[in-house]
């Protein structure tokens, strides 16, 4: 048998057979390229969506923690949910310090953000009352769009309302920009907040001002007592010095009838000097009764200060010092002696 096929061809030698080369045509190349691009696009899209989800979660976390800054219209922000830590807001709004702040914002813009929190009715102010007030005043005075918006750190309202009071006073307390009367008023106001479960002002001092030294908290509690006793007849509570306020509170606690006499004397007060004089004289008179009464234990020396015009008066046992711009050495000696004698006679008559 020759091995030929039925068609008369002999088998081809294996080495002579060359494999057929299959080349991709234009259509196949286009399909392959489209498929590769689609796979890459799908992977990129999946990765982008994964990153977007991570970013969105981070943003919501930052927003909830109050780390997100937003630009808000000044008229969007309300200030009626949380009482301010300033006793006389009208006086502060029209003070020289407010004008200085407005000048700074007018020249350099708002540098520090305010803090607000979201409520069902919109944005409520937490911190930055002076900055917001300055911008509102500039907006009303100039109409400049720069002052119609405010940069604010926005957070959700905290679960515990006491945190709002703490956040509100924190900045001013650190700067020592609040008087003892103002800090005491914050605690008194918070005590009347129905959301705080009826806690007393004394207890709230410990919570709101927990970062302060215990001695300073003790001073604040003295002013809480003082304002609760005399607050409605004290026209200038912010002007009461720490020592005087603490001493008057101590005297009232030791002798409750003192409160009534003080109230009667404070009704006619019309200046800071007169208020200081009334409180100081009562404190000194009480100290005198304590140290001379039968069986009374010795009390520590009392010192108080007040102003008459531009002169500063410091009084303590055996000493009355006057500091002023007057050159007493230029005053005729006889005239000065006559004035001092009249001073002593007035004291003896009283």
C-alpha positions as CSV (number, residue, x, y, z in Angstrom):
1,X,0.0,0.0,0.0
2,X,1.6,3.2,-1.1
3,X,0.0,5.4,1.6
4,X,-1.6,7.7,-0.8
5,X,-5.0,9.1,-0.1
6,X,-8.0,8.2,-2.2
7,X,-7.4,11.5,-3.9
8,X,-4.0,10.4,-4.9
9,X,-2.0,12.7,-2.6
10,X,0.7,11.4,-0.3
11,X,0.7,12.4,3.3
12,X,2.5,15.6,4.1
13,X,5.6,15.4,6.2
14,X,5.1,16.9,9.8
15,X,8.0,19.3,9.3
16,X,6.6,20.7,6.2
17,X,3.3,21.7,7.9
18,X,3.3,25.3,9.2
19,X,0.7,26.4,11.7
20,X,-1.7,28.9,10.4
21,X,-1.1,32.3,11.9
22,X,-4.4,33.8,13.2
23,X,-4.3,37.6,13.3
24,X,-7.0,39.7,15.0
25,X,-8.9,41.8,12.7
26,X,-9.9,45.4,13.1
27,X,-13.2,44.6,14.7
28,X,-11.7,42.1,17.1
29,X,-9.1,44.6,18.2
30,X,-11.7,47.2,18.8
31,X,-13.8,44.7,20.9
32,X,-10.8,43.7,22.9
33,X,-9.8,47.3,23.6
34,X,-13.3,48.2,24.6
35,X,-13.5,45.2,27.0
36,X,-10.2,46.2,28.6
37,X,-11.2,49.8,29.0
38,X,-14.6,48.7,30.5
39,X,-12.8,46.5,33.1
40,X,-10.4,49.3,34.1
41,X,-13.3,51.8,34.3
42,X,-15.4,49.4,36.4
43,X,-12.5,48.9,38.8
44,X,-11.8,52.7,39.0
45,X,-15.5,53.4,39.5
46,X,-15.7,50.8,42.3
47,X,-12.6,52.3,44.0
48,X,-14.0,55.8,43.6
49,X,-17.3,54.9,45.1
50,X,-15.5,53.1,48.0
51,X,-13.4,56.3,48.6
52,X,-16.5,58.5,48.4
53,X,-18.3,56.4,51.0
54,X,-15.2,56.7,53.3
55,X,-15.0,60.5,52.8
56,X,-18.8,60.9,53.4
57,X,-18.5,58.9,56.7
58,X,-15.5,61.0,57.7
59,X,-17.3,64.2,56.9
60,X,-20.4,63.2,58.9
61,X,-18.2,62.3,61.8
62,X,-16.3,65.6,61.6
63,X,-19.7,67.5,61.3
64,X,-21.1,65.8,64.4
65,X,-17.9,66.7,66.3
66,X,-18.1,70.3,65.2
67,X,-14.9,70.3,63.1
68,X,-16.6,71.5,59.9
69,X,-16.5,75.2,58.9
70,X,-19.4,76.6,57.0
71,X,-20.2,80.1,55.7
72,X,-23.6,81.2,56.9
73,X,-25.7,84.3,56.6
74,X,-25.6,86.3,59.8
75,X,-29.4,86.5,59.9
76,X,-29.6,82.7,59.8
77,X,-28.2,82.4,63.3
78,X,-30.5,82.8,66.3
79,X,-29.3,83.5,69.9
80,X,-32.5,82.8,71.9
81,X,-31.9,79.1,72.9
82,X,-29.0,79.6,75.2
83,X,-28.7,82.6,77.6
84,X,-25.5,84.6,77.1
85,X,-22.6,84.7,79.6
86,X,-22.8,88.6,79.6
87,X,-24.9,90.3,82.2
88,X,-25.5,93.6,80.2
89,X,-25.5,92.7,76.5
90,X,-26.7,96.1,75.4
91,X,-23.7,97.8,77.2
92,X,-21.3,95.3,75.6
93,X,-22.8,95.8,72.2
94,X,-22.2,99.5,72.4
95,X,-18.8,99.4,74.2
96,X,-15.5,100.7,73.1
97,X,-14.3,97.1,73.0
98,X,-17.0,96.3,70.4
99,X,-15.9,99.2,68.3
100,X,-12.3,98.0,68.4
101,X,-13.4,94.5,67.3
102,X,-15.4,96.0,64.5
103,X,-12.4,98.0,63.3
104,X,-10.3,94.8,63.3
105,X,-12.9,92.9,61.3
106,X,-13.4,95.8,58.9
107,X,-9.6,95.9,58.2
108,X,-8.7,92.2,58.3
109,X,-11.9,90.3,58.1
110,X,-13.2,87.6,60.5
111,X,-10.2,85.6,61.8
112,X,-11.8,83.3,64.3
113,X,-14.9,81.2,63.5
114,X,-17.9,81.3,65.8
115,X,-19.6,78.1,66.9
116,X,-23.2,77.2,66.3
117,X,-25.3,74.0,66.6
118,X,-28.2,72.7,64.6
119,X,-31.7,72.5,65.9
120,X,-35.1,71.7,64.4
121,X,-35.6,75.5,63.8
122,X,-32.2,76.3,62.4
123,X,-28.8,77.4,63.7
124,X,-28.3,78.5,67.3
125,X,-25.3,80.3,68.6
126,X,-23.0,78.5,71.0
127,X,-19.8,80.6,71.1
128,X,-18.8,83.9,69.6
129,X,-21.6,86.4,70.5
130,X,-19.2,89.4,70.2
131,X,-17.9,88.4,66.8
132,X,-21.5,87.8,65.5
133,X,-22.7,91.0,66.9
134,X,-19.8,93.0,65.4
135,X,-20.6,91.5,62.0
136,X,-24.3,92.2,62.3
137,X,-23.6,95.8,63.2
138,X,-21.1,96.3,60.3
139,X,-23.7,94.7,57.9
140,X,-26.3,97.2,59.1
141,X,-24.0,100.1,59.0
142,X,-22.3,99.5,55.6
143,X,-24.4,97.0,53.6
144,X,-21.1,95.5,52.6
145,X,-21.7,91.8,51.6
146,X,-18.4,90.9,53.4
147,X,-20.2,91.4,56.7
148,X,-23.4,89.7,55.7
149,X,-21.9,86.2,56.2
150,X,-20.0,84.6,59.0
151,X,-17.6,81.6,59.1
152,X,-18.9,79.1,61.7
153,X,-18.0,75.8,63.1
154,X,-21.2,73.8,63.0
155,X,-22.1,70.8,65.2
156,X,-25.2,68.9,66.2
157,X,-26.8,69.8,69.5
158,X,-25.2,67.7,72.2
159,X,-27.1,65.0,74.0
160,X,-26.4,66.6,77.4
161,X,-27.5,70.3,77.5
162,X,-25.0,71.1,80.3
163,X,-22.3,70.8,77.6
164,X,-23.7,73.9,75.9
165,X,-23.2,76.0,79.0
166,X,-19.7,74.6,79.4
167,X,-18.8,75.3,75.7
168,X,-20.3,78.8,75.9
169,X,-18.2,80.0,78.9
170,X,-15.0,78.0,78.2
171,X,-13.3,80.5,75.9
172,X,-14.1,83.6,78.0
173,X,-13.1,81.8,81.2
174,X,-9.7,80.9,79.7
175,X,-9.2,84.4,78.6
176,X,-10.4,85.6,82.0
177,X,-12.9,87.8,80.2
178,X,-15.8,87.1,82.5
179,X,-16.4,88.8,85.9
180,X,-17.3,86.7,88.9
181,X,-20.8,88.1,88.7
182,X,-21.2,87.0,85.1
183,X,-19.9,83.5,85.9
184,X,-22.3,83.3,88.8
185,X,-25.2,84.5,86.6
186,X,-24.5,81.7,84.1
187,X,-25.0,79.1,86.9
188,X,-28.1,80.8,88.2
189,X,-29.6,80.9,84.7
190,X,-28.7,77.3,84.1
191,X,-30.4,76.3,87.3
192,X,-33.6,77.7,85.9
193,X,-33.2,75.6,82.7
194,X,-35.9,72.9,82.7
195,X,-33.6,70.6,80.7
196,X,-31.1,70.3,83.6
197,X,-33.4,68.4,86.0
198,X,-33.7,71.1,88.6
199,X,-30.1,71.2,89.7
200,X,-29.2,74.1,92.0
201,X,-26.9,76.9,91.0
202,X,-24.2,75.8,93.5
203,X,-24.1,72.3,92.0
204,X,-24.0,73.6,88.5
205,X,-21.0,75.8,89.4
206,X,-19.0,72.6,89.9
207,X,-20.1,71.2,86.5
208,X,-20.0,74.3,84.3
209,X,-16.7,75.5,85.8
210,X,-15.1,72.2,86.5
211,X,-11.8,73.2,84.8
212,X,-11.3,76.0,87.3
213,X,-9.4,75.7,90.6
214,X,-11.7,74.8,93.5
215,X,-10.9,78.2,95.2
216,X,-12.1,80.1,92.2
217,X,-15.3,78.0,92.1
218,X,-15.7,78.9,95.8
219,X,-15.6,82.6,94.8
220,X,-18.2,82.0,92.1
221,X,-20.5,80.3,94.6
222,X,-20.2,83.4,96.9
223,X,-21.3,85.6,94.0
224,X,-24.1,83.2,93.3
225,X,-25.4,83.8,96.9
226,X,-24.8,87.5,96.5
227,X,-26.8,87.8,93.3
228,X,-29.6,85.6,94.7
229,X,-29.8,87.9,97.7
230,X,-29.3,91.3,96.1
231,X,-29.2,90.8,92.3
232,X,-32.4,92.8,91.6
233,X,-31.0,95.9,93.4
234,X,-27.4,95.7,92.2
235,X,-27.2,98.1,89.2
236,X,-23.5,97.3,88.5
237,X,-22.8,93.7,89.5
238,X,-19.9,93.3,87.1
239,X,-18.0,96.1,88.9
240,X,-17.9,94.3,92.2
241,X,-14.4,93.1,92.9
242,X,-13.8,89.5,94.0
243,X,-12.7,90.4,97.6
244,X,-15.6,92.8,98.2
245,X,-18.2,90.4,96.8
246,X,-16.9,87.4,98.8
247,X,-16.8,89.5,102.0
248,X,-20.3,90.9,101.6
249,X,-21.7,87.5,100.9
250,X,-20.0,86.2,104.0
251,X,-21.4,89.0,106.1
252,X,-25.0,88.3,104.9
253,X,-24.6,84.6,105.6
254,X,-23.4,85.4,109.1
255,X,-26.0,88.1,109.7
256,X,-29.1,87.7,107.5
257,X,-30.6,91.0,108.6
258,X,-27.8,92.7,106.8
259,X,-29.4,91.8,103.5
260,X,-32.4,94.1,104.2
261,X,-30.4,97.1,105.2
262,X,-28.2,96.7,102.1
263,X,-31.3,96.5,99.8
264,X,-32.6,99.7,101.2
265,X,-29.2,101.5,100.7
266,X,-28.7,100.1,97.2
267,X,-32.1,101.4,95.9
268,X,-30.7,105.0,95.6
269,X,-27.4,104.0,94.0
270,X,-26.7,105.7,90.7
271,X,-23.0,105.0,90.0
272,X,-20.4,102.3,90.4
273,X,-18.6,104.4,93.0
274,X,-21.8,104.7,95.1
275,X,-22.5,101.0,94.8
276,X,-19.0,100.2,96.0
277,X,-19.2,102.6,98.8
278,X,-22.5,101.1,100.1
279,X,-21.2,97.6,100.0
280,X,-17.8,98.6,101.5
281,X,-19.3,100.6,104.3
282,X,-21.6,97.8,105.3
283,X,-18.8,95.3,105.2
284,X,-16.6,97.5,107.4
285,X,-19.4,98.2,109.8
286,X,-20.1,94.5,110.1
287,X,-16.5,93.8,110.7
288,X,-16.4,96.5,113.5
289,X,-19.4,94.9,115.2
290,X,-17.9,91.4,115.0
291,X,-14.6,92.5,116.5
292,X,-16.1,94.5,119.4
293,X,-19.1,92.4,120.3
294,X,-19.0,90.4,123.5
295,X,-17.6,87.0,123.1
296,X,-16.8,87.5,119.4
297,X,-13.8,85.8,118.0
298,X,-11.1,88.0,116.3
299,X,-11.7,88.5,112.5
300,X,-9.1,88.9,109.9
301,X,-8.3,92.5,108.9
302,X,-10.8,93.9,106.3
303,X,-9.5,95.9,103.3
304,X,-11.6,97.5,100.6
305,X,-11.2,99.9,97.7
306,X,-13.4,102.3,95.8
307,X,-13.0,105.3,93.5
308,X,-14.0,108.9,93.9
309,X,-13.7,110.5,90.5
310,X,-10.2,109.5,89.3
311,X,-8.9,109.0,92.8
312,X,-8.5,105.4,94.2
313,X,-9.2,105.0,97.9
314,X,-7.8,102.0,99.8
315,X,-9.0,101.6,103.4
316,X,-7.9,99.1,106.1
317,X,-7.5,99.2,109.9
318,X,-5.3,102.3,110.8
319,X,-4.9,103.3,107.1
320,X,-6.7,105.3,104.5
321,X,-4.7,105.8,101.3
322,X,-5.6,108.1,98.4
323,X,-4.0,107.6,95.0
324,X,-4.8,110.3,92.4
325,X,-3.2,112.6,89.8
326,X,-3.3,115.4,92.3
327,X,0.1,116.7,93.4
328,X,-0.6,117.0,97.1
329,X,2.9,118.4,97.7
330,X,1.8,121.5,95.7
331,X,-1.2,122.1,97.9
332,X,-0.8,124.7,100.6
333,X,0.0,122.9,103.9
334,X,-2.7,124.7,105.9
335,X,-5.3,124.0,103.3
336,X,-4.4,120.3,103.2
337,X,-4.4,120.1,107.0
338,X,-7.8,121.8,107.1
339,X,-9.2,119.2,104.5
340,X,-7.9,116.3,106.6
341,X,-9.4,117.8,109.8
342,X,-12.7,118.1,108.0
343,X,-12.4,114.5,106.8
344,X,-11.9,113.3,110.4
345,X,-14.8,115.4,111.7
346,X,-17.1,113.9,109.0
347,X,-16.1,110.4,110.1
348,X,-16.7,111.2,113.8
349,X,-20.1,112.7,113.1
350,X,-21.2,109.5,111.3
